[in-house]
Amino acid sequence: MKILLAGEPGDETESRIAALRKTHPDAEFVVASTDEEQMEQIRDADAYYGWPTREVFVAAEKLLWVHCPGTGIDQLTRIPELVESDVVVTNTRGPHVAPMADHVMAMVVMLAHRWRELMEDQRLHRWETEKYHGTYAELEGAVMGILALGDIGAAVARRAHGFGMDIYAVDVQPRNAPEIKEVWDPERLDELLGMSDWFVVTAPLTPETRNLIDRRRLSLMKKGSRLIVISRGGIVDESALVDALRSGHLAGAALDALEPEPLSSDSPLWDMDNVIITPHSSAHTTGLLGGRWQVYVDYLERFMTGKPFPYVCDKRAGY
């Protein structure tokens, strides 16, 4: 059994691989960083850890399993040969959820209480209480709409509920959640956009969600509302978003995921006072790498012993 690992950032990679070799002495573990190394090593590999390029994947001759270190598998579903194959794809569910939901609420509070301006005033030693009189957005009783109620969307809902917000969501698999007033079918997305003071995008990027929040849907959003994108770029039309922000139709936006990445240095989004941009870093807490490595270790144990995985991605659905 040969396991190919594309590597992982951090200083603990060698010790983690050593632990795997000790636990599974009959398996061959190979670490390859470059595409050229991976194309050579994947030919006779049974399993792969990482995000293979198409060139790497098609070089495989006996691959059975690909494990994605993140939650989104859109990089993998762009490989038609992988989607059409019998290779099983799993992702890392769990470790990203809490920090991403925390990041959303940080963005909400920053936009609601004008933290960009407050921090600039602090930098300039400027005390201007009157400037902020009557300008902060009330969160208690505000409506938050969530696009996709997966693990991350549900975690956002729990936190927003703690702020006294009224939460609604749309999802392809409507479900009950105690913190959420109602979960609707995606056909009611337009209605949800029109009633939300805050709209949070937590959906995966799939053919169905690409450009889902287009110019028309942005125009349907409640005037003075705010948009947060935490999952993937490509779901919101960023050019139309710029226009909606400039016109004042939207009061603000916070974006941790954009398309393309990194965001072009000449994008007008960088310089907008009512926009917060973070570099696709919402999950990067001190415990993230260890957490997602542990998920992989658990899945690897199941792979080696023939036990079923707790969750297998639907390559056609994209999650």
LOMIKOL-714477 format. One record per residue: residue number from 1; residue in one letter; y, z, x of N, C-alpha, C in turn. Coordinates in steps of 0.001 Angstrom, whole numbers. Layout:
BEGIN
[NUM "a" [Y Z X] [Y Z X] [Y Z X]] ...
// end
This chain:
BEGIN
[1 "m" [-1198 0 858] [0 0 0] [1240 0 889]] [2 "k" [2104 -992 697] [3321 -1104 1498] [4536 -918 607]] [3 "i" [5408 -6 1020] [6624 295 272] [7817 -98 1127]] [4 "l" [8653 -1001 607] [9848 -1447 1321] [11060 -745 740]] [5 "l" [11855 -148 1618] [13067 550 1193] [14267 -118 1832]] [6 "a" [15269 -430 997] [16455 -1110 1501] [17444 -164 2142]] [7 "g" [17096 1106 2207] [17994 2070 2838] [18919 2706 1828]] [8 "e" [19516 3799 2206] [20394 4586 1348] [21449 5218 2236]] [9 "p" [22714 5270 1821] [23739 5904 2649] [23464 7387 2834]] [10 "g" [24046 7957 3883] [23858 9390 4112] [23070 9642 5382]] [11 "d" [23051 10899 5770] [22422 11277 7035] [20989 11743 6875]] [12 "e" [20460 11758 5651] [19150 12335 5422] [18059 11288 5232]] [13 "t" [18372 10017 5453] [17400 8961 5200] [16133 9152 6023]] [14 "e" [16279 9402 7316] [15104 9523 8182] [14219 10678 7769]] [15 "s" [14825 11813 7446] [14019 12971 7063] [13328 12729 5726]] [16 "r" [13985 12021 4829] [13380 11729 3530] [12202 10776 3680]] [17 "i" [12356 9758 4532] [11248 8832 4764] [10095 9561 5437]] [18 "a" [10405 10453 6370] [9357 11223 7037] [8579 12063 6040]] [19 "a" [9280 12626 5071] [8618 13428 4039] [7698 12556 3191]] [20 "l" [8116 11328 2883] [7265 10424 2121] [6009 10080 2894]] [21 "r" [6160 9835 4179] [4999 9479 5000] [4003 10635 5079]] [22 "k" [4531 11837 5076] [3656 13014 5113] [2931 13191 3790]] [23 "t" [3636 12955 2686] [3047 13111 1363] [2050 11997 1054]] [24 "h" [2347 10783 1542] [1497 9618 1257] [1064 8979 2579]] [25 "p" [156 9634 3316] [-212 9154 4657] [-899 7790 4658]] [26 "d" [-1456 7377 3528] [-2160 6097 3492] [-1237 4923 3183]] [27 "a" [16 5218 2868] [972 4163 2545] [1818 3813 3768]] [28 "e" [2269 2570 3802] [3168 2110 4871] [4583 2042 4309]] [29 "f" [5486 2802 4891] [6882 2809 4461] [7726 2085 5503]] [30 "v" [8458 1060 5049] [9263 254 5954] [10700 242 5444]] [31 "v" [11641 529 6334] [13060 483 5996] [13658 -784 6596]] [32 "a" [14323 -1569 5767] [14953 -2809 6228] [16345 -2902 5620]] [33 "s" [17334 -3115 6456] [18724 -3102 5990] [19248 -4492 5663]] [34 "t" [19027 -5454 6525] [19589 -6794 6315] [18692 -7627 5410]] [35 "d" [19286 -8653 4812] [18504 -9556 3965] [17401 -10228 4775]] [36 "e" [17704 -10581 6009] [16718 -11260 6841] [15499 -10359 7073]] [37 "e" [15763 -9085 7371] [14650 -8141 7572] [13866 -7958 6276]] [38 "q" [14571 -7864 5170] [13903 -7643 3898] [13068 -8852 3488]] [39 "m" [13572 -10057 3727] [12820 -11262 3384] [11509 -11320 4162]] [40 "e" [11525 -10836 5369] [10305 -10814 6168] [9350 -9731 5694]] [41 "q" [9898 -8540 5437] [9048 -7399 5121] [8541 -7397 3676]] [42 "i" [9243 -8071 2773] [8855 -8010 1360] [7665 -8909 1037]] [43 "r" [7312 -9786 1939] [6238 -10744 1652] [4951 -10044 1229]] [44 "d" [4587 -8986 1937] [3345 -8288 1610] [3597 -6884 1068]] [45 "a" [4822 -6635 554] [5141 -5316 16] [4673 -5205 -1428]] [46 "d" [4256 -4003 -1796] [3833 -3721 -3166] [4977 -3172 -4018]] [47 "a" [5944 -2521 -3359] [7050 -1904 -4084] [8318 -2020 -3263]] [48 "y" [9455 -2026 -3965] [10765 -2189 -3311] [11729 -1174 -3914]] [49 "y" [12510 -531 -3051] [13546 420 -3474] [14900 -148 -3073]] [50 "g" [15771 -390 -4064] [17094 -912 -3746] [17499 -2000 -4716]] [51 "w" [18451 -2833 -4290] [18937 -3948 -5084] [18640 -5245 -4324]] [52 "p" [17520 -5889 -4535] [17214 -7106 -3777] [18090 -8274 -4211]] [53 "t" [18427 -9109 -3266] [19063 -10373 -3615] [17990 -11327 -4152]] [54 "r" [18421 -12422 -4729] [17444 -13390 -5211] [16591 -13917 -4066]] [55 "e" [17238 -14183 -2919] [16507 -14716 -1765] [15427 -13748 -1304]] [56 "v" [15753 -12470 -1337] [14769 -11463 -939] [13630 -11420 -1954]] [57 "f" [13968 -11391 -3237] [12919 -11240 -4246] [11937 -12408 -4222]] [58 "v" [12440 -13637 -4156] [11539 -14791 -4238] [10636 -14891 -3012]] [59 "a" [10965 -14160 -1948] [10101 -14153 -764] [8883 -13257 -956]] [60 "a" [8899 -12426 -1990] [7780 -11511 -2231] [6564 -12271 -2740]] [61 "e" [5381 -11854 -2300] [4152 -12519 -2687] [3214 -11635 -3505]] [62 "k" [3414 -10303 -3440] [2505 -9408 -4172] [3224 -8209 -4781]] [63 "l" [4526 -8342 -4977] [5343 -7225 -5437] [4956 -6821 -6862]] [64 "l" [4884 -5509 -7082] [4528 -4963 -8380] [5672 -4191 -9041]] [65 "w" [6571 -3628 -8216] [7542 -2673 -8763] [8835 -2707 -7963]] [66 "v" [9966 -2725 -8675] [11293 -2581 -8066] [11952 -1369 -8705]] [67 "h" [12417 -441 -7866] [13153 720 -8373] [14609 602 -7955]] [68 "c" [15496 637 -8955] [16940 532 -8734] [17522 1933 -8541]] [69 "p" [18252 2183 -7451] [18812 3522 -7216] [19904 3914 -8201]] [70 "g" [20469 2962 -8918] [21518 3262 -9887] [21000 3176 -11311]] [71 "t" [21936 3237 -12261] [21539 3125 -13669] [21621 1687 -14166]] [72 "g" [22665 959 -13782] [22821 -422 -14227] [21903 -1360 -13464]] [73 "i" [21225 -2258 -14183] [20311 -3206 -13535] [20825 -4641 -13637]] [74 "d" [22130 -4814 -13907] [22654 -6165 -14084] [22524 -7017 -12825]] [75 "q" [22547 -6387 -11646] [22342 -7159 -10416] [20930 -7738 -10373]] [76 "l" [19977 -7028 -10960] [18586 -7480 -10948] [18337 -8526 -12028]] [77 "t" [18964 -8369 -13180] [18727 -9326 -14268] [19390 -10673 -14012]] [78 "r" [20212 -10753 -12957] [20771 -12045 -12563] [19761 -12882 -11786]] [79 "i" [18607 -12315 -11489] [17553 -13021 -10758] [16540 -13518 -11784]] [80 "p" [16603 -14789 -12190] [15717 -15258 -13267] [14242 -15095 -12939]] [81 "e" [13885 -15293 -11680] [12483 -15147 -11288] [11988 -13724 -11507]] [82 "l" [12870 -12743 -11305] [12488 -11347 -11531] [12323 -11071 -13019]] [83 "v" [13256 -11576 -13816] [13176 -11357 -15263] [11905 -11972 -15830]] [84 "e" [11532 -13145 -15344] [10363 -13847 -15873] [9048 -13328 -15297]] [85 "s" [9113 -12511 -14264] [7907 -12049 -13586] [7286 -10848 -14288]] [86 "d" [6131 -10439 -13786] [5467 -9226 -14276] [5885 -7995 -13478]] [87 "v" [6813 -8147 -12551] [7260 -7017 -11738] [7964 -6002 -12633]] [88 "v" [7546 -4756 -12522] [8131 -3678 -13317] [9430 -3223 -12662]] [89 "v" [10466 -3012 -13471] [11752 -2517 -12976] [12032 -1153 -13593]] [90 "t" [12371 -200 -12740] [12811 1115 -13209] [14181 1396 -12615]] [91 "n" [14902 2300 -13262] [16214 2681 -12740] [16303 4190 -12605]] [92 "t" [17438 4659 -12124] [17600 6080 -11845] [18411 6725 -12953]] [93 "r" [17715 7209 -13945] [18357 7865 -15075] [18509 9348 -14773]] [94 "g" [19667 9887 -15043] [19851 11326 -14912] [20963 11775 -13996]] [95 "p" [20841 11563 -12673] [21824 12144 -11750] [23246 11645 -11935]] [96 "h" [23420 10434 -12473] [24762 9875 -12645] [25474 10398 -13895]] [97 "v" [24717 10935 -14820] [25241 11173 -16166] [26386 12180 -16187]] [98 "a" [26142 13393 -15711] [27157 14453 -15792] [28428 14096 -15026]] [99 "p" [28327 13642 -13767] [29578 13329 -13064] [30360 12188 -13684]] [100 "m" [29678 11194 -14238] [30406 10096 -14877] [31115 10570 -16136]] [101 "a" [30449 11427 -16909] [31088 11982 -18104] [32266 12876 -17731]] [102 "d" [32130 13655 -16652] [33245 14470 -16174] [34425 13587 -15788]] [103 "h" [34115 12474 -15137] [35153 11545 -14683] [35925 10983 -15874]] [104 "v" [35205 10673 -16936] [35866 10172 -18142] [36876 11182 -18658]] [105 "m" [36458 12444 -18760] [37362 13449 -19304] [38531 13717 -18355]] [106 "a" [38298 13595 -17050] [39414 13710 -16103] [40432 12608 -16373]] [107 "m" [39938 11401 -16605] [40833 10282 -16905] [41586 10515 -18215]] [108 "v" [40886 11039 -19218] [41521 11320 -20504] [42680 12293 -20319]] [109 "v" [42430 13385 -19622] [43470 14400 -19428] [44624 13853 -18595]] [110 "m" [44297 13078 -17560] [45355 12509 -16724] [46275 11595 -17525]] [111 "l" [45677 10751 -18375] [46498 9858 -19194] [47263 10642 -20263]] [112 "a" [46592 11606 -20884] [47228 12359 -21976] [48412 13175 -21485]] [113 "h" [48315 13716 -20257] [49353 14605 -19744] [50151 13997 -18589]] [114 "r" [50087 12670 -18473] [50964 11949 -17540] [50849 12476 -16103]] [115 "w" [49614 12669 -15651] [49419 13286 -14346] [49899 12415 -13185]] [116 "r" [49877 11112 -13338] [50392 10281 -12243] [51855 10602 -11974]] [117 "e" [52640 10729 -13039] [54061 11039 -12866] [54265 12478 -12402]] [118 "l" [53457 13377 -12921] [53569 14777 -12497] [53304 14939 -11001]] [119 "m" [52302 14252 -10502] [51976 14360 -9079] [53050 13693 -8213]] [120 "e" [53639 12629 -8727] [54728 12003 -7984] [55950 12922 -7950]] [121 "d" [56227 13608 -9053] [57316 14579 -9063] [57057 15694 -8054]] [122 "q" [55807 16130 -7989] [55476 17173 -7012] [55691 16666 -5591]] [123 "r" [55269 15437 -5326] [55425 14871 -3985] [56897 14819 -3587]] [124 "l" [57763 14535 -4574] [59197 14411 -4310] [59956 15727 -4501]] [125 "h" [59209 16830 -4759] [59834 18150 -4978] [60819 18097 -6144]] [126 "r" [60386 17418 -7220] [61274 17164 -8335] [60804 17953 -9561]] [127 "w" [61700 18785 -10118] [61384 19609 -11286] [62157 19060 -12479]] [128 "e" [61424 18354 -13384] [62102 17697 -14500] [61368 17996 -15805]] [129 "t" [61443 19240 -16228] [60737 19664 -17433] [61107 18823 -18644]] [130 "e" [62388 18535 -18797] [62861 17839 -19990] [62232 16456 -20139]] [131 "k" [61897 15835 -19012] [61326 14487 -19061] [60017 14452 -19840]] [132 "y" [59315 15563 -19849] [57989 15589 -20456] [57986 16189 -21864]] [133 "h" [59133 16653 -22333] [59196 17260 -23660] [58673 16302 -24731]] [134 "g" [57661 16741 -25458] [57164 15961 -26580] [56492 14652 -26228]] [135 "t" [55982 14528 -25005] [55413 13242 -24588] [53907 13288 -24344]] [136 "y" [53317 14471 -24219] [51884 14534 -23951] [51090 14195 -25215]] [137 "a" [49976 13515 -25043] [49129 13149 -26178] [48267 14336 -26587]] [138 "e" [48186 14577 -27880] [47325 15636 -28413] [45869 15171 -28378]] [139 "l" [44987 15987 -27811] [43567 15664 -27824] [42859 16295 -29024]] [140 "e" [43293 17487 -29402] [42722 18149 -30579] [42931 17272 -31811]] [141 "g" [41811 16858 -32428] [41888 16034 -33625] [42016 14548 -33379]] [142 "a" [42155 14130 -32119] [42213 12700 -31818] [40824 12080 -32009]] [143 "v" [40790 10788 -32297] [39532 10083 -32500] [39130 9375 -31214]] [144 "m" [37908 9639 -30755] [37345 8919 -29613] [36224 8024 -30111]] [145 "g" [36312 6751 -29765] [35234 5804 -30034] [34473 5527 -28754]] [146 "i" [33159 5443 -28845] [32328 5220 -27674] [31468 3985 -27891]] [147 "l" [31509 3071 -26947] [30688 1866 -26987] [29398 2129 -26225]] [148 "a" [28312 2351 -26943] [26961 2589 -26427] [26719 4075 -26227]] [149 "l" [25776 4584 -26998] [25488 6010 -26967] [24190 6276 -26201]] [150 "g" [24158 5831 -24937] [23066 6195 -24063] [23307 7577 -23494]] [151 "d" [22657 7866 -22376] [22797 9190 -21768] [24249 9492 -21404]] [152 "i" [24942 8501 -20839] [26318 8730 -20404] [27242 8854 -21610]] [153 "g" [27084 7972 -22587] [27907 8054 -23785] [27732 9378 -24508]] [154 "a" [26497 9853 -24584] [26236 11133 -25243] [26860 12284 -24472]] [155 "a" [26828 12213 -23143] [27432 13264 -22326] [28952 13270 -22482]] [156 "v" [29551 12092 -22585] [30991 12018 -22844] [31305 12654 -24194]] [157 "a" [30474 12355 -25192] [30702 12904 -26531] [30667 14424 -26532]] [158 "r" [29718 15002 -25796] [29631 16463 -25743] [30888 17066 -25151]] [159 "r" [31402 16454 -24122] [32606 16975 -23476] [33838 16775 -24357]] [160 "a" [33951 15615 -24963] [35095 15348 -25834] [35079 16281 -27044]] [161 "h" [33907 16592 -27535] [33790 17528 -28657] [34349 18892 -28273]] [162 "g" [34156 19278 -27021] [34706 20548 -26544] [36226 20574 -26526]] [163 "f" [36839 19392 -26495] [38295 19289 -26562] [38791 19207 -28011]] [164 "g" [37872 19282 -28948] [38258 19211 -30357] [38474 17811 -30875]] [165 "m" [37948 16814 -30174] [38126 15436 -30603] [37074 15069 -31654]] [166 "d" [37412 14100 -32485] [36480 13564 -33477] [35842 12316 -32888]] [167 "i" [34517 12312 -32756] [33845 11264 -32008] [33005 10383 -32921]] [168 "y" [33164 9075 -32741] [32355 8063 -33412] [31808 7135 -32323]] [169 "a" [30715 6456 -32621] [30130 5557 -31628] [29473 4375 -32312]] [170 "v" [29322 3282 -31551] [28482 2168 -31978] [27375 1995 -30951]] [171 "d" [26193 1655 -31435] [25049 1487 -30538] [24024 596 -31220]] [172 "v" [23268 -155 -30419] [22242 -1031 -30981] [21083 -231 -31560]] [173 "q" [20976 1023 -31142] [19941 1907 -31675] [20616 3155 -32243]] [174 "p" [21182 3057 -33435] [21881 4206 -34015] [21018 5459 -34027]] [175 "r" [21616 6573 -33650] [20899 7841 -33566] [21833 8960 -33971]] [176 "n" [21254 10092 -34259] [22033 11266 -34619] [22352 12085 -33377]] [177 "a" [23538 12649 -33353] [23941 13552 -32274] [24876 14585 -32882]] [178 "p" [24661 15854 -32598] [25427 16902 -33291] [26927 16845 -33051]] [179 "e" [27340 16333 -31895] [28774 16301 -31589] [29488 15108 -32212]] [180 "i" [28735 14166 -32748] [29315 12902 -33192] [29315 12835 -34716]] [181 "k" [30463 12459 -35257] [30583 12375 -36707] [29691 11284 -37272]] [182 "e" [29738 10092 -36646] [28889 9000 -37126] [28573 8054 -35976]] [183 "v" [27373 7482 -36019] [26974 6432 -35086] [26701 5183 -35910]] [184 "w" [27408 4110 -35600] [27353 2900 -36404] [26650 1767 -35669]] [185 "d" [26244 796 -36414] [25706 -441 -35882] [26841 -1217 -35202]] [186 "p" [26541 -2028 -34178] [27602 -2785 -33492] [28436 -3677 -34386]] [187 "e" [27931 -4026 -35567] [28729 -4850 -36485] [30020 -4161 -36910]] [188 "r" [30084 -2839 -36728] [31286 -2100 -37116] [32198 -1808 -35921]] [189 "l" [31966 -2525 -34819] [32777 -2320 -33616] [34261 -2538 -33896]] [190 "d" [34603 -3591 -34607] [36012 -3873 -34896] [36656 -2716 -35652]] [191 "e" [35918 -2157 -36587] [36432 -1024 -37355] [36665 179 -36453]] [192 "l" [35733 411 -35538] [35872 1559 -34635] [37066 1388 -33701]] [193 "l" [37276 178 -33209] [38424 -84 -32339] [39736 222 -33060]] [194 "g" [39788 -117 -34336] [41019 59 -35094] [41352 1500 -35416]] [195 "m" [40385 2404 -35312] [40639 3799 -35673] [40652 4755 -34480]] [196 "s" [40326 4238 -33287] [40179 5105 -32115] [41494 5312 -31384]] [197 "d" [41800 6575 -31093] [42919 6885 -30200] [42504 6699 -28745]] [198 "w" [41224 6918 -28485] [40637 6740 -27164] [39358 5934 -27353]] [199 "f" [39189 4881 -26551] [37970 4084 -26654] [37319 4025 -25283]] [200 "v" [36055 4452 -25220] [35359 4585 -23937] [34195 3603 -23878]] [201 "v" [34168 2795 -22821] [33114 1805 -22625] [32054 2396 -21692]] [202 "t" [30885 2683 -22244] [29768 3207 -21447] [28564 2284 -21531]] [203 "a" [28745 1066 -22030] [27639 137 -22238] [27216 -528 -20934]] [204 "p" [25935 -933 -20844] [25517 -1743 -19699] [26077 -3152 -19830]] [205 "l" [26151 -3864 -18716] [26599 -5260 -18741] [25384 -6137 -19012]] [206 "t" [25374 -6789 -20162] [24297 -7680 -20576] [24928 -8952 -21132]] [207 "p" [24143 -9982 -21402] [24731 -11172 -22032] [25445 -10850 -23341]] [208 "e" [24962 -9837 -24063] [25577 -9465 -25329] [26882 -8696 -25156]] [209 "t" [27014 -7938 -24068] [28225 -7140 -23886] [29265 -7818 -23004]] [210 "r" [28882 -8860 -22283] [29868 -9536 -21423] [31035 -10050 -22256]] [211 "n" [32248 -9666 -21851] [33484 -10060 -22541] [33478 -9652 -24016]] [212 "l" [32740 -8596 -24333] [32671 -8128 -25719] [34033 -7650 -26208]] [213 "i" [34768 -6943 -25329] [36112 -6487 -25684] [37081 -7552 -25181]] [214 "d" [37216 -8591 -25953] [38035 -9738 -25570] [39453 -9575 -26115]] [215 "r" [40226 -10622 -25997] [41632 -10556 -26423] [41748 -10208 -27909]] [216 "r" [40887 -10793 -28721] [40946 -10505 -30156] [40661 -9033 -30429]] [217 "r" [39646 -8505 -29785] [39283 -7111 -30056] [40311 -6148 -29469]] [218 "l" [40912 -6500 -28348] [41980 -5650 -27819] [43151 -5597 -28802]] [219 "s" [43403 -6708 -29473] [44501 -6724 -30454] [44180 -5869 -31669]] [220 "l" [42880 -5634 -31903] [42472 -4804 -33030] [42582 -3317 -32735]] [221 "m" [42697 -2971 -31451] [42768 -1564 -31109] [44022 -920 -31694]] [222 "k" [43895 325 -32037] [44996 1080 -32628] [46207 1066 -31702]] [223 "k" [47378 769 -32230] [48591 740 -31404] [48825 2118 -30788]] [224 "g" [49064 2125 -29477] [49272 3376 -28763] [48000 4043 -28300]] [225 "s" [46856 3366 -28484] [45580 3944 -28048] [45364 3697 -26564]] [226 "r" [44291 4271 -26046] [43993 4174 -24617] [42536 3781 -24421]] [227 "l" [42283 2996 -23383] [40962 2439 -23103] [40442 2977 -21777]] [228 "i" [39169 3351 -21756] [38534 3826 -20529] [37255 3036 -20307]] [229 "v" [37079 2496 -19098] [35877 1753 -18740] [35182 2505 -17617]] [230 "i" [33966 3004 -17889] [33259 3819 -16902] [31943 3192 -16462]] [231 "s" [31456 2160 -17202] [30120 1641 -16905] [30141 403 -16017]] [232 "r" [30638 -692 -16546] [30618 -1951 -15818] [31850 -2782 -16133]] [233 "g" [32338 -3497 -15113] [33339 -4518 -15345] [32693 -5713 -16015]] [234 "g" [33509 -6584 -16581] [32985 -7763 -17245] [32810 -7589 -18736]] [235 "i" [32901 -6354 -19218] [32791 -6097 -20656] [34154 -6254 -21317]] [236 "v" [35208 -5870 -20604] [36576 -5978 -21102] [37277 -7150 -20407]] [237 "d" [37966 -7965 -21166] [38772 -9056 -20625] [39998 -8438 -19948]] [238 "e" [39991 -8407 -18616] [41041 -7698 -17892] [42386 -8409 -17961]] [239 "s" [42396 -9725 -18056] [43658 -10448 -18212] [44305 -10092 -19550]] [240 "a" [43490 -10068 -20603] [44014 -9680 -21913] [44425 -8213 -21928]] [241 "l" [43718 -7393 -21161] [44070 -5976 -21072] [45454 -5808 -20452]] [242 "v" [45740 -6565 -19400] [47067 -6516 -18781] [48149 -6832 -19809]] [243 "d" [47921 -7866 -20595] [48914 -8253 -21605] [49087 -7166 -22663]] [244 "a" [47981 -6535 -23072] [48055 -5485 -24087] [48799 -4267 -23570]] [245 "l" [48668 -3985 -22277] [49385 -2859 -21672] [50867 -3191 -21500]] [246 "r" [51155 -4401 -21054] [52547 -4801 -20851] [53327 -4824 -22165]] [247 "s" [52684 -5236 -23229] [53365 -5340 -24517] [53588 -3980 -25164]] [248 "g" [52878 -2966 -24668] [52981 -1649 -25263] [51991 -1416 -26387]] [249 "h" [51181 -2431 -26681] [50178 -2243 -27729] [49201 -1135 -27344]] [250 "l" [48781 -1130 -26076] [47972 -32 -25561] [48861 886 -24735]] [251 "a" [48644 2183 -24888] [49460 3155 -24154] [48961 3384 -22743]] [252 "g" [47702 3037 -22472] [47191 3267 -21136] [45744 2841 -21008]] [253 "a" [45285 2804 -19762] [43891 2468 -19479] [43467 3169 -18203]] [254 "a" [42187 3497 -18136] [41606 4085 -16927] [40318 3325 -16636]] [255 "l" [40200 2813 -15422] [39130 1883 -15089] [38415 2324 -13823]] [256 "d" [37126 2605 -13949] [36313 2880 -12760] [35433 1683 -12424]] [257 "a" [35325 741 -13337] [34509 -445 -13121] [35297 -1670 -13544]] [258 "l" [35335 -2675 -12667] [36092 -3889 -12934] [35271 -5088 -12490]] [259 "e" [35801 -6282 -12801] [35154 -7498 -12326] [36210 -8504 -11925]] [260 "p" [36188 -8984 -10651] [35217 -8612 -9629] [35583 -7290 -8965]] [261 "e" [34679 -6811 -8138] [34933 -5619 -7326] [34764 -5989 -5866]] [262 "p" [35661 -5534 -4984] [36830 -4723 -5309] [37888 -5513 -6081]] [263 "l" [38733 -4781 -6795] [39816 -5399 -7540] [40749 -6120 -6577]] [264 "s" [41132 -7329 -6933] [42023 -8116 -6083] [43307 -7347 -5793]] [265 "s" [43762 -7430 -4556] [44955 -6680 -4145] [46209 -7129 -4891]] [266 "d" [46189 -8324 -5479] [47370 -8793 -6202] [47232 -8619 -7719]] [267 "s" [46215 -7887 -8155] [46076 -7646 -9589] [47232 -6792 -10086]] [268 "p" [47843 -7153 -11206] [48947 -6345 -11751] [48498 -4951 -12189]] [269 "l" [47206 -4754 -12373] [46716 -3440 -12796] [47052 -2344 -11786]] [270 "w" [47083 -2695 -10504] [47363 -1700 -9462] [48702 -1003 -9669]] [271 "d" [49689 -1723 -10111] [51064 -1224 -10114] [51548 -746 -11476]] [272 "m" [50670 -685 -12441] [51079 -235 -13770] [51070 1291 -13832]] [273 "d" [52177 1844 -14293] [52298 3308 -14355] [51333 3937 -15354]] [274 "n" [50895 3160 -16330] [50015 3704 -17356] [48552 3328 -17134]] [275 "v" [48195 3018 -15892] [46823 2645 -15548] [46316 3528 -14410]] [276 "i" [45103 4001 -14553] [44416 4747 -13491] [43240 3899 -13017]] [277 "i" [43142 3683 -11729] [42045 2911 -11155] [41297 3781 -10156]] [278 "t" [39992 3858 -10309] [39148 4520 -9317] [38087 3510 -8871]] [279 "p" [37634 3562 -7605] [36836 2478 -7016] [35338 2555 -7316]] [280 "h" [34979 2505 -8585] [33573 2573 -9009] [32881 3756 -8315]] [281 "s" [33523 4898 -8429] [33084 6071 -7677] [32822 7282 -8562]] [282 "s" [32761 7081 -9878] [32743 8218 -10797] [31548 9146 -10612]] [283 "a" [30426 8626 -10122] [29214 9445 -10013] [29047 10112 -8660]] [284 "h" [29952 9863 -7733] [29711 10220 -6339] [29987 11687 -6010]] [285 "t" [29218 12565 -6631] [29308 13985 -6310] [28439 14293 -5101]] [286 "t" [28545 15520 -4627] [27759 15919 -3447] [26263 15884 -3717]] [287 "g" [25869 16002 -4972] [24443 16033 -5270] [23848 14725 -5725]] [288 "l" [24655 13646 -5764] [24159 12399 -6329] [22995 11812 -5543]] [289 "l" [23163 11652 -4229] [22119 10991 -3445] [20812 11762 -3499]] [290 "g" [20907 13079 -3380] [19701 13885 -3458] [19052 13795 -4826]] [291 "g" [19872 13756 -5866] [19344 13685 -7216] [18623 12386 -7486]] [292 "r" [19228 11277 -7078] [18561 10018 -7375] [17373 9768 -6449]] [293 "w" [17401 10355 -5253] [16223 10259 -4391] [15046 11017 -5010]] [294 "q" [15311 12167 -5609] [14247 12942 -6239] [13631 12183 -7405]] [295 "v" [14466 11454 -8158] [13925 10618 -9226] [12962 9593 -8645]] [296 "y" [13370 8982 -7521] [12499 7988 -6894] [11200 8605 -6412]] [297 "v" [11281 9775 -5808] [10075 10457 -5319] [9108 10710 -6476]] [298 "d" [9637 11137 -7599] [8797 11395 -8774] [8151 10104 -9280]] [299 "y" [8943 9025 -9334] [8408 7746 -9789] [7382 7209 -8795]] [300 "l" [7653 7372 -7507] [6717 6894 -6481] [5378 7602 -6601]] [301 "e" [5404 8893 -6859] [4164 9642 -7041] [3355 9050 -8196]] [302 "r" [4031 8702 -9273] [3354 8097 -10407] [2800 6711 -10048]] [303 "f" [3570 5944 -9302] [3120 4616 -8898] [1869 4706 -8035]] [304 "m" [1878 5656 -7113] [758 5793 -6181] [-508 6309 -6866]] [305 "t" [-331 7046 -7942] [-1489 7643 -8627] [-1847 6939 -9928]] [306 "g" [-1129 5856 -10253] [-1465 5091 -11437] [-1021 5704 -12746]] [307 "k" [-86 6645 -12685] [412 7270 -13900] [1592 6457 -14454]] [308 "p" [1821 6486 -15766] [2933 5717 -16345] [4285 6284 -15949]] [309 "f" [5270 5399 -15825] [6634 5824 -15538] [7251 6441 -16789]] [310 "p" [8150 7422 -16632] [8834 7990 -17808] [9682 6970 -18540]] [311 "y" [10245 6003 -17800] [11093 4988 -18430] [10970 3690 -17642]] [312 "v" [10745 2604 -18344] [10683 1276 -17738] [11779 423 -18372]] [313 "c" [12567 -251 -17544] [13681 -1057 -18044] [13168 -2294 -18770]] [314 "d" [13906 -2689 -19776] [13665 -3950 -20469] [14503 -5002 -19745]] [315 "k" [13861 -5837 -18962] [14593 -6782 -18126] [15370 -7803 -18945]] [316 "r" [14877 -8136 -20113] [15587 -9105 -20952] [16774 -8467 -21664]] [317 "a" [16595 -7232 -22113] [17705 -6537 -22768] [18774 -6132 -21753]] [318 "g" [18351 -5846 -20511] [19311 -5525 -19457] [19549 -4054 -19245]] [319 "y" [18642 -3193 -19732] [18784 -1756 -19533] [17442 -1071 -19739]] 
// end
